[in-house]
Each structure stands twice: as structure tokens, then as C-alpha cells.
């Protein structure tokens, strides 16, 4: 059985390789998946989440994640979310690998959005705007630059400006032309690709400010009380998802679907449709494309397979 710590996961899954692997994986059937959430019986508010997935004719992957909100206050502090991904042979049940859960989640989530950009963003895109400066922000910047090598400049916005500068500084240290910005509206007007990785409960990216040809990647609003864009954007853009499964429970899309502002049949396609050639992606250089990163255990399966094959 192979064991991968965080550094080994990141080293084994370079973005270009992972994007290609995810594209190929979506040419096959959706894995069967489930989710089990257990609350601490002592009533602490902590949770343990198990997400198993089984690819038809392929392996089983299980992500096991603890969500312990008080960890950051410990001495020394620990991440609030920690876990592992394990993969088993689908024919014998034999364990094949175990890998750091946070690193696997970072790779699969950013890789998922990068696959969306590779299918939907303009090939001549030059300016990337990263909205949010959390732990995932550098991964999303790097993944999008791998998906669209034409990108020349990265803008980083965050409500807390020093955090945006820290992310931009880290990117500059890696040789990227990156800068923190204060005014998000002005940055939106400049961007060719916008990726939102926040926990915002209010609109950040205004649809009226999107210039023709923009690709908008929505990641952070994972429940209906959160939002990163507005109905104007959904009305102007052609909307895609990675999977339709569970999209009604996400921010941005969920409320729009519930209110009737957006109808399910208005979703142009998902990653399976695009990878299998059932739906055409970008149709013109002026078209605004919107991608909602819904996520799911099937992506953990695909990423574990890519890790196993890379090793």
C-alpha cells in the first residue's frame, strides 16, 4: 500500500497532468457515491464526515474528514478540517493507497475548476482575478494558469487586504506577475477569468461588470446561504456545472433555481457532457461562461485514481 503525505500528493499531481486525468475520467460513467455525517455524541459541535465512492468497474475511494472548528484556538493550533483519502481495489477490496486529505481536497477542487476553465475560458485570456485569499487561493491561481498558459497577470482581492497581499507575494516569489487589489469592481472589469474561493454571504462579483468573453468560476458558496455573484451574472452568462447532482443545494445556483430566476434546463452542461462531446463549450469569443464548482465524492475517486496512476 502506498502512503502519501501532503508534499507527496502535491508533487505527484502537477496541474497539467491532473487536468488531463480529470478530463479523461469524465469520459466514463459517474461513480456511485454517498455521504455520512456524524455529530460528536458529546455535543461539542464537531463532526466527522465519510464520503465513499465506487467507480463502475474500478476502485473504491473513501474520504474521511474531521471538522473541528475549535482546532485553530488550540496551542499549538491545528487545521479545522483534517482527514485522509484511502483507495481500495474494486475487484478484491485490497487497500491500494492512503493520502493526506487536505492536500487531496485542494488538488481535486482546484483541478475541477481548472478543467472547467480549460473547456470554457478563452484561449487568449490574459488576466486572472482570484477573489478570496484563503488557503486554497494559491492553488486556484496555479491551476488556472496551467489550464490557460496565456494568462500573464494575476490580481488578488480579499476583504482583508494584508491577506490578499500575502497571496500575491507568494505568487510573485514563484515568478508570477501578481498584485493585490483594493477595488473589486475595477478588478472584475479587467479580468478575463475570475475564480471565487470565499465564504461570502453577499454578492462580490457583479454581473453587470463582467466584460464580454469573461469566464466566471464559482467555488466557495457551497450552501444556499452563501453567494459570490448575482442574478445579473447568471442572466448574462451560459451556465455550466461539474455535476448536476446537488447543484440545488449550493449558493448562487440554489436560490436562483428555487426562485425560478434560473431553470434547470438552462444549465448548458456538466463536465461529463463536455468531456464526452455531448455539449459544446464556449461558442464565441464574446460569450460569458459561468462554471459552478459543485464538487462531490466522485471527484475524490477520480483524483485518487490519478494519484495511484502517477505513482
C-alpha positions in Angstrom: 0.0 0.0 0.0 1.3 3.4 -1.0 1.3 6.3 1.6 1.3 10.0 0.5 1.8 12.9 2.9 0.8 16.4 1.7 4.0 17.1 -0.1 3.9 13.8 -1.9 0.4 14.4 -3.1 1.2 17.9 -4.5 4.4 16.6 -6.1 2.6 13.6 -7.8 -0.3 15.7 -9.1 1.0 18.6 -11.2 -1.8 20.7 -12.5 -1.5 19.9 -16.2 -1.4 16.1 -15.5 -4.4 16.3 -13.2 -6.5 18.4 -15.6 -5.9 15.8 -18.3 -6.6 12.9 -15.9 -9.9 14.5 -14.8 -10.9 15.2 -18.4 -10.3 11.5 -19.2 -12.1 10.3 -16.1 -15.3 12.3 -17.1 -15.5 10.3 -20.3 -16.6 7.3 -18.3 -19.7 6.9 -16.1 -20.3 8.7 -12.8 -19.1 6.7 -9.8 -21.7 5.7 -7.2 -21.2 7.9 -4.1 -22.6 8.7 -0.7 -22.0 10.9 2.3 -22.4 10.2 6.0 -22.2 12.9 8.6 -21.7 12.1 12.3 -22.1 14.6 15.1 -20.0 14.3 18.2 -22.2 12.4 20.7 -20.8 14.6 23.4 -22.4 17.6 21.8 -19.3 19.6 21.1 -20.4 20.6 17.6 -17.6 18.7 16.0 -18.4 16.4 13.0 -16.8 13.5 11.2 -17.7 13.1 7.5 -17.2 10.0 5.4 -17.6 10.1 1.6 -17.3 6.8 -0.2 -17.3 6.5 -4.0 -17.0 3.5 -6.3 -16.2 3.8 -10.0 -18.0 1.3 -12.2 -15.5 -1.5 -12.9 -12.9 0.4 -11.0 -11.7 1.2 -7.5 -13.3 2.4 -4.3 -12.2 5.7 -2.7 -13.2 6.9 0.7 -12.5 10.4 2.0 -12.7 10.6 5.8 -12.7 14.2 7.2 -13.0 15.6 10.7 -14.5 19.1 11.0 -13.4 20.5 14.4 -14.0 24.3 14.4 -12.1 24.9 17.7 -8.8 23.5 16.4 -7.4 26.9 15.4 -7.6 28.0 19.1 -5.6 25.1 20.3 -2.0 25.6 21.4 -0.4 24.9 19.0 -3.2 25.5 16.6 -4.3 22.7 14.2 -6.3 22.9 11.0 -10.1 22.9 11.5 -10.5 20.3 8.7 -8.2 17.3 8.6 -8.5 13.8 7.1 -7.4 11.1 4.8 -8.3 9.6 1.4 -8.0 5.9 1.0 -8.4 3.8 -2.1 -9.2 0.1 -2.5 -9.1 -2.3 -5.4 -12.6 -2.6 -6.8 -12.2 -6.3 -7.5 -10.6 -7.6 -4.3 -11.1 -4.9 -1.8 -7.3 -4.7 -1.2 -6.0 -1.3 0.1 -4.0 0.5 -2.6 -3.2 3.9 -1.1 -3.8 6.4 1.7 -3.2 10.1 1.2 -3.4 13.4 3.1 -7.0 14.6 2.9 -6.4 18.3 2.9 -3.9 18.1 0.0 -6.1 15.8 -2.0 -9.1 18.1 -1.4 -7.0 21.1 -2.6 -5.9 19.3 -5.7 -9.3 17.9 -6.7 -11.2 21.1 -6.0 -8.8 23.4 -7.9 -8.3 20.8 -10.6 -12.1 20.6 -11.1 -12.3 24.3 -11.7 -9.2 24.3 -13.9 -10.8 21.7 -16.0 -13.8 24.0 -16.4 -11.5 26.8 -17.4 -9.7 24.6 -20.0 -13.1 23.8 -21.5 -14.8 27.2 -21.3 -12.4 30.1 -20.9 -11.0 31.9 -23.9 -7.7 30.6 -25.1 -6.2 34.1 -25.2 -7.2 35.0 -21.7 -4.6 37.2 -20.1 -5.8 38.5 -16.7 -6.9 36.2 -13.8 -8.7 37.6 -10.8 -8.7 35.5 -7.6 -11.4 36.5 -5.2 -10.5 35.3 -1.8 -7.1 34.8 -0.1 -7.6 31.7 2.0 -5.5 28.5 1.9 -6.9 27.4 -1.5 -6.3 30.7 -3.3 -2.7 29.9 -4.4 -3.8 26.5 -5.7 -6.6 28.0 -7.7 -4.2 30.6 -9.2 -1.7 27.9 -10.2 -4.3 25.6 -11.6 -5.9 28.2 -13.8 -2.6 29.3 -15.1 -1.9 25.7 -16.1 -5.3 25.5 -17.8 -4.7 28.7 -19.6 -1.0 29.3 -20.2 -1.9 32.6 -22.0 -2.5 34.2 -18.6 0.0 36.9 -18.0 -1.2 38.7 -14.8 -3.0 37.6 -11.6 -5.0 40.0 -9.4 -5.9 39.0 -5.9 -8.7 40.6 -3.9 -9.8 39.9 -0.3 -11.8 41.7 2.3 -8.7 41.8 4.4 -6.1 43.5 2.2 -3.0 42.1 4.0 -4.2 38.6 3.2 -4.5 39.4 -0.4 -1.0 40.9 -0.4 0.3 37.7 1.2 -1.1 35.5 -1.5 0.1 37.9 -4.2 3.5 38.0 -2.6 3.7 34.2 -2.6 2.8 34.1 -6.3 5.4 36.7 -7.1 8.0 34.6 -5.3 7.1 31.8 -7.8 7.7 34.2 -10.7 4.1 35.2 -11.3 3.2 38.8 -12.2 0.7 39.2 -9.3 -0.7 42.1 -7.3 -3.2 42.6 -4.6 -6.1 44.9 -5.4 -8.3 47.0 -3.2 -11.3 47.7 -5.5 -13.0 44.5 -6.6 -15.3 46.2 -9.1 -12.4 47.6 -11.0 -10.7 44.3 -11.0 -13.8 42.5 -12.3 -13.9 44.9 -15.2 -10.3 44.0 -16.1 -10.4 40.2 -15.7 -10.7 37.6 -18.4 -11.1 34.8 -15.9 -12.5 35.2 -12.3 -12.2 32.5 -9.7 -14.1 33.0 -6.4 -13.0 31.0 -3.4 -14.7 32.6 -0.5 -17.2 32.1 2.3 -19.1 35.2 1.4 -22.8 35.6 2.2 -23.2 38.5 -0.2 -22.6 39.4 -3.8 -18.9 40.0 -4.6 -18.8 39.8 -8.4 -21.5 42.0 -10.0 -22.8 40.6 -13.3 -23.2 44.0 -14.9 -19.4 44.5 -14.7 -18.4 41.3 -16.5 -16.8 42.2 -19.8 -17.7 40.1 -22.9 -15.8 36.9 -23.1 -15.2 36.5 -19.3 -15.2 33.1 -17.6 -16.5 33.1 -14.1 -15.6 30.3 -11.8 -17.7 30.0 -8.6 -16.4 27.7 -5.9 -16.9 28.9 -2.3 -20.7 29.2 -1.9 -21.2 25.5 -1.0 -24.6 26.1 0.7 -27.6 28.2 -0.2 -27.0 30.9 2.4 -23.7 31.8 0.7 -23.2 33.7 -2.5 -20.4 35.1 -4.7 -22.2 36.6 -7.6 -25.7 37.8 -8.5 -28.7 37.1 -10.7 -27.4 39.6 -13.3 -24.4 37.4 -13.9 -26.5 34.2 -14.2 -28.7 36.0 -16.7 -25.8 37.2 -18.9 -23.8 34.0 -18.9 -24.1 30.5 -20.2 -24.1 28.4 -17.1 -22.2 25.0 -16.6 -21.6 22.8 -13.6 -19.2 20.0 -12.8 -22.2 17.8 -11.9 -25.9 18.5 -11.7 -26.1 16.2 -8.6 -26.6 18.5 -5.6 -26.4 21.8 -7.5 -29.8 22.9 -6.0 -28.1 22.9 -2.6 -25.3 25.3 -3.4 -25.1 29.0 -3.2 -25.7 31.2 -6.2 -27.4 28.4 -8.2 -29.6 27.0 -5.5 -31.5 30.2 -4.7 -31.8 31.1 -8.4 -33.2 27.6 -9.2 -35.7 27.8 -6.2 -37.0 31.2 -7.2 -37.3 30.4 -10.9 -34.8 33.0 -12.0 -32.8 30.1 -13.4 -34.4 26.9 -14.7 -32.6 23.5 -14.5 -32.8 23.2 -18.3 -30.9 26.4 -18.6 -27.8 24.6 -17.3 -25.9 24.2 -20.5 -24.0 21.1 -19.5 -21.7 19.4 -16.9 -18.2 18.0 -17.1 -19.5 14.7 -18.3 -21.4 16.3 -21.2 -18.3 18.4 -22.2 -15.7 15.7 -21.9 -17.9 13.2 -23.8 -18.6 15.8 -26.6 -22.4 15.9 -25.9 -22.3 19.6 -25.4 -20.2 22.3 -26.9 -18.4 24.6 -24.5 -17.6 28.2 -25.4 -19.4 29.2 -28.6 -17.8 32.6 -29.3 -15.1 35.0 -28.0 -17.7 37.3 -26.6 -19.7 34.7 -24.7 -19.7 34.9 -20.9 -19.3 31.5 -19.4 -20.1 30.6 -15.8 -18.9 27.5 -14.1 -20.3 26.3 -10.7 -17.9 24.0 -8.8 -20.5 21.8 -7.0 -18.0 19.1 -6.0 -18.7 15.6 -4.9 -17.2 12.3 -3.8 -16.8 11.2 -7.5 -14.1 13.8 -7.8 -12.2 12.2 -4.9 -12.4 8.9 -6.7 -11.1 10.4 -9.9 -8.3 12.2 -8.1 -7.3 9.1 -6.2 -7.1 7.2 -9.4 -4.9 9.9 -10.9 -2.6 9.8 -7.8 -2.3 6.0 -8.0 -1.5 6.0 -11.7 1.0 8.8 -11.3 2.8 6.9 -8.5 
